Amino acid sequence: MPAFIDRTNQKYNLLTVTSRAPNKGQQVMWNCACSCGGITIVAGGSLQSGNTRSCGCTRGAAIAKHGMTKTRIYRVWINMKRRTSNPNHGHYHRYGGRGISVCNEWQDFVPFQAWATSNGYTDKLTIDRIDNNGNYKPSNCRWATRAEQAQNTSLTKLTEDDIPVIRVMVNDGWSKRKVSKLFNVSDNTISSIVNDRKWVNC
């Protein structure tokens, strides 16, 4: 059996190894951060051989083709991957720390975008797992309003995806008091978000 190689903090092309991941069969797996901001899990052999060079962002020159890196849907995808795979993410304990992961199909942005647009995505909606203990995959996800999502989650603090949703709701005429109750935060937090000031969960 080959000697174990600790790849933590090693850089392979666009990927930097952040920590060990659970083995996949006999393969030693590693959590990796991509230079694009994405997160992925890669077998040590694939890192060493160069077969896996990124989180999937460069596959088929995807960034150049989709041109979506500055859009909200792209941020939703990036944040989904970060909170399920990066132990340093502030909400990792609620997602990856509970064993929740992103399916193989959605490791690449383009298939995720295709699913999103064909399943009713708008900038007013947020991604919601039907089974709150299940993974991010097409059969377990939908696009929901915050009110719908609140009925399906035990979380009471804000995530990065909540911020644009809150701004859209207030701009559409929702009162700050109603939004604050829905998100279980203070009126001041909602005001800070709407006014682009630094905000905290409180």
C-alpha positions, 0 to 999 in steps of 0.5 A: 500500500502506498505511503500516506501523503498529507496534502493539506495546504498543498496547491495543485493547479487552481486548487488548494487543499484545505483538509482531509475528507472522508475516504471514497472506497479506497481513495483518499479524498481531500477538501479543496478551495478553488481560486475562483472561490468554489469548493470541491472534494477531490481524490488525492490521485487526481490531484497528483496526476493533474486530472482534476485542476479546478472545481469545475469552473474551467471545464470547457472554458465554462466561465468564458461561456456562461459569463455569469460570475457577477450574477446572483445565481452564480453567488447562490451556487458558490455559497451553496458549495462553500457552506457544504464543503468548507469547514471555515465557512461561518455556516458550515456546521449547519450544512457540511458539518451535518453531512449535507453535500452538493451532488456531483452534477452540480459541482459544475455551475452550468448544469446547476444554472440549467436546472435553476432556469428550468425550475422557476428561478428568479432573483426574488427566490432562494434555494430550498431543500425539500428534505431539510436533512437531505443533500443539494440535488435536483430531486431535493431542491426547489426555488421558494419564497422566504416565507415558504422556506421558513416553514421548512427550516430550523434556522433563525439566522441570516445566510449570505443568500438572504441579503438580496432577498430581503432587499427585494422584499422591502423594495416590493413593499413589505414592511421592515417589521414584517420582514424582521419577524419573518427572518427572526432578526431585529428591525435594525438589522433589516434597516442596515441591510436595506441601507447597505450598512454593515449588519449583524445577526441579532 
